[in-house]
């Protein structure tokens, strides 16, 4: 991941933020009734916007160049890609070029990457979230 132990720890901490945020979303499936609605509101209105703000700042510190670290694709870049697609599927418009420009830049860079792009664009190959018609849905 990183060339030094510090770099690796930094990237690991960013990855953990993604895992924790998605875990909060997935844990909503265990709730029901008023508790479910209350926790959904907290996730979409507070948790996710705070997460996005922190991550956009991290991307800005790297020069807003479409990478989390230097000019290398790392685990956080890939986690961003899949979160971008998953949350835009769950709630269209969560991420966009206008509302989250640095997320969008990473997402678009990966879609157009010479090596990863063909795989990421091939929705049948990567087991995507599917629409109700059973066809993969690009967000």
Buried (B, 14 or more C-beta within 10 A) or exposed (E): BBEEEEBBEBBEEBBEBBEEBBEBBEEBEEEEEEEEEEBBEEBBEEBBEEBBEEBBEBBEEBEEBBBBBEEEBBBBBBBBBBBBBBBBBEEEEBBBEEEBBBBBBBBBBBBEBEEBBEEBBEBEEEEBBEEEEEEBBEB
